[in-house]
Amino acid sequence: MEPYERVLNSIKMHLIGSKKTLRVAYAKVLFSVAVKWTEEVSTAGISVNDLYINPVFFMSLTKKEQEGLIAHEALHLLYRHPVDFKTFKRSRFTEAQEHQLWNEAGDYRINYDLRAAGYRLPQGGLYEEKYDDAWSTLGIYKDLHQQIEDGDKPEPTGTGDMDIILPEPGDQAKATTKNAKIIIAAAQAVQACSAAGSMPGQIRRIIEETKKPKIDFYTVLANYMNGVAHTDYSMRRPNRRYWPELYLPSLYTEALENITCIFDLSGSVTKEQAGVFKRSIRIMKEQLQPESISLLTFDTELSSPQDITSENDIDRLNFTGGGGTAIKPVIDWISDSRPRLVTIFTDGHFYPYKVKRRPDTNIVWIIHDNPSFTWPYGKVIHHRINT
């Protein structure tokens, strides 16, 4: 066993045997990923499956800095940084540049919490007093964007090491599920810890959120949308390898030009409901990559469609609650307009509407806080906001 491996094992044993909540949570993360020693990273990096550490850099640190480095990487998973980037990513810069800004935001968020908890970090780690525990990673990410727009910060280069390692294309739903399982394992470990009150609010909120069924809802939605975007055989595009001798189907993906989202504005719209709606739009945008998303709202009437083409359009969405609920205008519009894919966000508390003919549309009902809701057609996905 190499010296650096012995040091890391010692840190693991120290953490798992600790009575401090944070240390126990970090230990569960470390035992949930494979450790890979490599000089291909300058310091360290983490994905939902692997923890990469540069052995030369690691051994150059003091013992307390080594513990701070490991805690830093563990928090990236506890804060869901590898899997949430795709959900919240903006499109002003290239993917690599946006990844760099997200990585910076995550580092600011984590390093404040670690310093507040008494950890010592390796030199050069990002830290700003202003990014205290009132800031979320997403809030910091948006603030970094604003600083660039105001000319107070240079544009990211998109180069260099980033310790948040993103899932491979097509693995997002699987990675989200894996990350959720890691957080739940950490939650189960800290429940047995006598010092639960010492847990920072950020970690407590994430653990509680992950334990709730709405995380499963996002995974179900991502998996379903991934299935909608499936690649299929079609006779409409012949496989030219065999043309003209044989007319065989070819394998191709037909991208959606547009998807339609319909949001129930009846009653009062809470911050949590609006948040679920925005995050769901981002999931669909990632999985299906449509050219545009059409947004309609309804209470007793249905609004005109509003096009959403960018991340900024999603950020600017603002909802104001209305009065009663009538589903008839929604179903009538779908029957007449025949969009290819419609998602309807509602609590489902309305009188059933019997249509004369079933709409020729793929409909997804996203129902919150109403587990008894059913509908004769379409995919129904339940989730809870008010628990």
C-alpha positions as CSV (number, residue, x, y, z in Angstrom):
1,M,0.0,0.0,0.0
2,E,1.3,3.4,-1.0
3,P,1.9,6.1,1.7
4,Y,-0.9,8.3,0.3
5,E,-3.3,5.4,0.4
6,R,-2.5,4.8,4.1
7,V,-3.1,8.4,4.8
8,L,-6.5,8.5,3.1
9,N,-7.5,5.3,4.8
10,S,-6.6,6.9,8.2
11,I,-8.8,9.9,7.3
12,K,-11.7,7.6,6.4
13,M,-11.4,5.7,9.7
14,H,-11.2,8.9,11.6
15,L,-14.3,10.3,9.9
16,I,-16.4,7.2,10.2
17,G,-15.6,6.9,13.9
18,S,-16.3,10.5,14.6
19,K,-19.3,11.7,16.7
20,K,-19.5,14.9,14.6
21,T,-22.3,14.9,12.0
22,L,-20.3,16.5,9.2
23,R,-17.4,14.0,9.5
24,V,-19.8,11.0,9.4
25,A,-21.5,12.4,6.3
26,Y,-18.2,12.9,4.6
27,A,-17.2,9.4,5.4
28,K,-20.3,7.9,3.9
29,V,-19.5,9.8,0.6
30,L,-16.0,8.4,0.6
31,F,-17.2,4.9,1.0
32,S,-19.7,5.4,-1.8
33,V,-17.2,6.2,-4.5
34,A,-14.1,4.6,-6.0
35,V,-10.8,6.4,-5.2
36,K,-8.5,6.8,-8.2
37,W,-5.0,8.2,-7.8
38,T,-3.8,10.0,-10.8
39,E,-1.6,12.9,-11.8
40,E,-4.0,13.7,-14.7
41,V,-5.7,16.1,-12.2
42,S,-3.7,18.8,-10.6
43,T,-5.4,18.6,-7.2
44,A,-8.6,16.5,-6.9
45,G,-12.0,15.9,-8.5
46,I,-15.2,14.0,-7.9
47,S,-18.0,12.5,-9.9
48,V,-21.0,10.4,-8.7
49,N,-18.8,7.3,-9.1
50,D,-15.2,8.2,-8.6
51,L,-12.9,10.4,-6.4
52,Y,-9.8,11.5,-8.3
53,I,-6.7,12.6,-6.3
54,N,-3.3,13.7,-7.4
55,P,-1.0,11.8,-5.0
56,V,1.9,14.3,-5.2
57,F,-0.4,17.2,-4.4
58,F,-2.2,15.3,-1.6
59,M,1.1,14.4,0.1
60,S,2.3,18.0,-0.1
61,L,-0.5,19.1,2.2
62,T,-0.6,19.1,6.0
63,K,-2.9,16.6,7.7
64,K,-5.5,19.3,8.4
65,E,-5.4,20.4,4.7
66,Q,-5.8,16.8,3.6
67,E,-8.9,16.5,5.7
68,G,-10.2,19.8,4.3
69,L,-9.6,18.7,0.7
70,I,-11.5,15.4,1.2
71,A,-14.3,17.2,3.0
72,H,-14.5,19.7,0.1
73,E,-14.8,17.0,-2.5
74,A,-17.4,15.1,-0.4
75,L,-19.6,18.3,-0.2
76,H,-19.7,18.5,-4.0
77,L,-21.8,15.3,-3.9
78,L,-23.8,16.3,-0.8
79,Y,-24.7,19.5,-2.5
80,R,-25.5,17.7,-5.8
81,H,-23.1,19.8,-7.9
82,P,-22.2,17.1,-10.5
83,V,-25.9,16.5,-11.4
84,D,-27.5,19.9,-10.9
85,F,-25.3,21.7,-13.4
86,K,-27.3,20.4,-16.4
87,T,-30.6,21.4,-14.7
88,F,-29.5,25.0,-14.0
89,K,-27.0,25.6,-16.8
90,R,-27.2,28.9,-18.7
91,S,-26.3,29.2,-22.3
92,R,-24.4,32.5,-22.6
93,F,-21.0,30.8,-22.9
94,T,-19.8,27.5,-24.1
95,E,-20.4,24.3,-22.1
96,A,-16.9,24.4,-20.8
97,Q,-17.1,28.0,-19.7
98,E,-20.5,27.5,-18.0
99,H,-19.0,24.4,-16.3
100,Q,-16.1,26.6,-15.0
101,L,-18.5,29.2,-13.6
102,W,-20.6,26.4,-11.9
103,N,-17.5,24.9,-10.5
104,E,-16.5,28.3,-9.1
105,A,-19.9,28.8,-7.6
106,G,-19.8,25.3,-6.0
107,D,-16.3,26.0,-4.5
108,Y,-17.4,29.4,-3.0
109,R,-20.5,27.7,-1.5
110,I,-18.5,24.8,0.0
111,N,-15.5,26.7,1.2
112,Y,-17.5,29.1,3.2
113,D,-19.2,26.2,5.0
114,L,-16.0,24.4,5.6
115,R,-14.2,27.4,7.1
116,A,-17.2,28.1,9.3
117,A,-17.0,24.5,10.5
118,G,-13.3,24.9,11.4
119,Y,-11.7,23.1,8.5
120,R,-8.4,24.2,7.0
121,L,-8.3,24.4,3.2
122,P,-5.4,24.1,0.8
123,Q,-4.0,27.4,-0.3
124,G,-5.6,28.9,-3.4
125,G,-9.2,27.7,-2.7
126,L,-11.9,30.2,-3.7
127,Y,-13.5,32.1,-0.8
128,E,-15.6,35.2,-0.4
129,E,-17.1,36.5,2.8
130,K,-20.2,37.7,0.9
131,Y,-21.1,34.2,-0.2
132,D,-22.3,33.1,3.3
133,D,-24.9,30.4,4.2
134,A,-27.7,32.6,2.8
135,W,-26.4,31.9,-0.7
136,S,-27.2,28.8,-2.7
137,T,-24.9,27.5,-5.3
138,L,-27.3,28.6,-8.0
139,G,-27.5,32.0,-6.5
140,I,-23.7,32.4,-6.6
141,Y,-23.7,31.0,-10.2
142,K,-26.1,33.7,-11.3
143,D,-24.2,36.4,-9.4
144,L,-21.0,35.4,-11.2
145,H,-22.9,35.8,-14.5
146,Q,-24.0,39.2,-13.3
147,Q,-20.5,40.3,-12.4
148,I,-19.4,39.4,-16.0
149,E,-22.2,41.4,-17.5
150,D,-21.3,44.4,-15.3
151,G,-17.7,44.1,-16.3
152,D,-16.5,43.3,-12.8
153,K,-15.3,39.8,-13.7
154,P,-13.5,38.5,-16.8
155,E,-15.2,35.8,-19.0
156,P,-14.3,32.2,-18.0
157,T,-11.7,30.5,-20.2
158,G,-13.3,27.1,-19.9
159,T,-9.9,25.5,-19.5
160,G,-7.9,24.0,-16.6
161,D,-8.9,21.6,-13.9
162,M,-12.5,21.6,-12.6
163,D,-13.1,19.3,-9.6
164,I,-16.8,18.9,-10.4
165,I,-16.8,16.1,-12.9
166,L,-20.1,16.0,-14.8
167,P,-22.0,12.8,-16.0
168,E,-21.4,11.6,-19.5
169,P,-24.0,12.5,-22.1
170,G,-27.0,10.2,-21.7
171,D,-26.1,9.3,-18.1
172,Q,-27.8,12.2,-16.4
173,A,-30.8,10.3,-15.0
174,K,-28.7,7.4,-13.7
175,A,-26.2,9.9,-12.1
176,T,-29.0,11.8,-10.4
177,T,-30.3,8.6,-8.9
178,K,-26.8,7.6,-7.7
179,N,-26.2,11.0,-6.2
180,A,-29.6,10.8,-4.4
181,K,-28.7,7.4,-3.0
182,I,-25.4,8.7,-1.6
183,I,-27.1,11.6,0.1
184,I,-29.7,9.2,1.6
185,A,-26.9,7.0,2.9
186,A,-25.3,10.0,4.5
187,A,-28.6,11.0,6.1
188,Q,-29.0,7.5,7.5
189,A,-25.5,7.7,9.0
190,V,-26.0,11.1,10.6
191,Q,-29.3,10.0,12.2
192,A,-27.3,7.8,14.5
193,C,-25.0,10.7,15.4
194,S,-25.6,12.4,18.7
195,A,-24.5,15.8,17.4
196,A,-27.1,16.2,14.7
197,G,-27.7,19.8,15.7
198,S,-24.2,20.7,14.5
199,M,-25.1,20.1,10.9
200,P,-25.0,23.2,8.7
201,G,-28.4,24.3,7.5
202,Q,-27.4,23.8,3.8
203,I,-26.6,20.1,4.3
204,R,-29.7,19.6,6.5
205,R,-32.0,21.1,3.9
206,I,-30.5,19.0,1.1
207,I,-30.7,15.8,3.0
208,E,-34.3,16.4,4.0
209,E,-35.2,17.4,0.4
210,T,-33.5,14.2,-0.9
211,K,-35.4,12.0,1.5
212,K,-38.7,13.4,0.2
213,P,-40.5,11.8,-2.7
214,K,-40.1,14.9,-5.0
215,I,-36.5,13.9,-5.7
216,D,-37.9,10.6,-7.0
217,F,-40.3,12.7,-9.1
218,Y,-37.4,14.5,-10.9
219,T,-35.8,11.1,-11.6
220,V,-39.0,9.7,-12.9
221,L,-39.5,12.7,-15.1
222,A,-36.0,12.6,-16.4
223,N,-36.3,8.9,-17.2
224,Y,-39.6,9.3,-18.9
225,M,-38.4,12.2,-21.0
226,N,-35.3,10.2,-21.9
227,G,-37.7,7.5,-23.2
228,V,-39.7,10.1,-25.2
229,A,-36.4,11.1,-26.9
230,H,-35.6,7.5,-27.8
231,T,-34.0,6.5,-31.1
232,D,-36.1,4.3,-33.2
233,Y,-36.2,2.4,-36.5
234,S,-38.3,4.0,-39.1
235,M,-39.3,3.1,-42.7
236,R,-39.5,6.8,-43.6
237,R,-35.7,7.0,-43.9
238,P,-34.4,4.0,-45.7
239,N,-31.0,2.6,-44.8
240,R,-28.9,3.6,-47.8
241,R,-26.3,0.9,-47.1
242,Y,-28.8,-1.6,-48.6
243,W,-30.5,0.7,-51.1
244,P,-31.9,-0.1,-53.7
245,E,-31.5,-3.9,-53.2
246,L,-33.3,-3.9,-49.9
247,Y,-35.7,-1.3,-48.4
248,L,-34.7,-1.6,-44.7
249,P,-35.5,0.9,-41.9
250,S,-32.8,3.1,-40.7
251,L,-32.0,4.1,-37.1
252,Y,-32.4,7.8,-36.5
253,T,-33.4,10.3,-33.9
254,E,-36.1,12.8,-34.7
255,A,-35.7,15.8,-32.4
256,L,-38.7,17.6,-31.1
257,E,-39.1,21.1,-32.5
258,N,-41.4,22.2,-29.7
259,I,-42.8,20.9,-26.4
260,T,-45.7,22.5,-24.6
261,C,-45.9,23.1,-20.9
262,I,-49.3,24.1,-19.3
263,F,-49.2,25.4,-15.7
264,D,-52.2,25.6,-13.4
265,L,-52.5,29.1,-11.9
266,S,-55.7,28.5,-10.0
267,G,-55.5,29.4,-6.3
268,S,-52.2,30.7,-4.9
269,V,-48.9,29.7,-6.5
270,T,-46.3,29.0,-3.9
271,K,-42.5,29.5,-4.4
272,E,-42.1,25.7,-4.1
273,Q,-44.6,25.1,-7.0
274,A,-42.9,27.6,-9.2
275,G,-39.5,26.0,-8.4
276,V,-40.7,22.5,-9.3
277,F,-42.1,23.9,-12.6
278,K,-38.9,25.7,-13.6
279,R,-36.7,22.7,-12.7
280,S,-39.0,20.4,-14.6
281,I,-38.7,22.6,-17.7
282,R,-34.9,22.5,-17.4
283,I,-35.0,18.7,-17.2
284,M,-37.2,18.4,-20.3
285,K,-35.0,21.0,-22.1
286,E,-32.0,18.9,-21.4
287,Q,-33.5,15.5,-22.2
288,L,-35.4,16.5,-25.4
289,Q,-33.4,19.5,-26.6
290,P,-36.3,21.1,-28.3
291,E,-35.9,24.3,-30.4
292,S,-38.4,26.0,-28.2
293,I,-40.9,25.4,-25.3
294,S,-44.4,26.9,-25.4
295,L,-45.8,27.9,-22.1
296,L,-49.5,28.3,-21.4
297,T,-51.3,29.0,-18.1
298,F,-54.8,28.3,-17.0
299,D,-57.4,28.8,-14.3
300,T,-60.9,29.0,-15.7
301,E,-59.5,30.1,-19.0
302,L,-56.4,29.2,-21.0
303,S,-53.8,31.8,-21.9
304,S,-52.1,32.3,-25.3
305,P,-48.8,30.4,-25.8
306,Q,-45.6,32.1,-24.7
307,D,-42.3,30.9,-26.3
308,I,-39.3,29.9,-24.0
309,T,-36.1,29.6,-25.9
310,S,-33.3,30.3,-23.4
311,E,-32.3,29.8,-19.7
312,N,-33.0,33.5,-19.1
313,D,-36.6,33.0,-20.3
314,I,-37.0,30.3,-17.6
315,D,-35.4,32.5,-14.9
316,R,-37.7,35.4,-15.7
317,L,-40.9,33.3,-15.3
318,N,-43.2,34.8,-12.7
319,F,-46.6,33.3,-11.7
320,T,-49.6,34.9,-10.0
321,G,-52.4,32.7,-8.7
322,G,-55.9,33.0,-10.0
323,G,-59.4,31.7,-9.1
324,G,-61.1,28.5,-10.0
325,T,-60.0,25.6,-12.3
326,A,-61.4,24.4,-15.6
327,I,-59.7,21.7,-17.5
328,K,-62.0,21.9,-20.5
329,P,-60.3,24.8,-22.3
330,V,-57.0,22.9,-21.9
331,I,-58.2,19.7,-23.4
332,D,-60.0,21.5,-26.2
333,W,-56.9,23.4,-27.1
334,I,-54.8,20.2,-27.2
335,S,-57.4,18.5,-29.4
336,D,-57.5,21.4,-31.8
337,S,-53.7,22.3,-31.9
338,R,-52.4,18.7,-31.7
339,P,-49.0,19.5,-30.2
340,R,-46.6,16.5,-30.1
341,L,-45.8,16.6,-26.4
342,V,-47.7,18.4,-23.6
343,T,-46.9,18.5,-19.9
344,I,-49.7,19.7,-17.6
345,F,-48.6,20.9,-14.1
346,T,-51.6,20.9,-11.7
347,D,-53.0,19.6,-8.5
348,G,-55.7,17.8,-10.5
349,H,-58.5,19.3,-8.4
350,F,-61.1,19.9,-11.1
351,Y,-64.2,18.3,-12.5
352,P,-63.4,15.5,-15.0
353,Y,-64.0,16.6,-18.6
354,K,-65.3,13.9,-20.9
355,V,-64.0,14.5,-24.4
356,K,-65.6,13.1,-27.5
357,R,-62.3,12.0,-28.9
358,R,-58.9,11.3,-27.3
359,P,-56.3,14.0,-28.3
360,D,-53.6,12.7,-30.6
361,T,-50.9,14.0,-28.3
362,N,-48.4,12.6,-25.8
363,I,-49.7,14.1,-22.6
364,V,-47.8,14.0,-19.3
365,W,-49.8,15.0,-16.1
366,I,-47.5,16.2,-13.4
367,I,-49.7,16.1,-10.3
368,H,-48.7,17.6,-6.9
369,D,-50.2,16.7,-3.6
370,N,-53.1,14.6,-5.0
371,P,-52.1,10.9,-5.0
372,S,-55.7,9.8,-5.9
373,F,-55.6,11.6,-9.2
374,T,-56.1,9.5,-12.3
375,W,-56.8,10.2,-16.0
376,P,-58.0,7.9,-18.7
377,Y,-55.1,8.8,-21.0
378,G,-51.5,10.1,-20.8
379,K,-48.7,9.5,-18.3
380,V,-49.4,10.6,-14.7
381,I,-46.4,11.5,-12.5
382,H,-47.2,12.2,-8.9
383,H,-45.0,14.3,-6.5
384,R,-45.5,16.1,-3.2
385,I,-44.7,19.7,-2.4
386,N,-46.7,20.1,0.8
387,T,-45.5,17.5,3.2
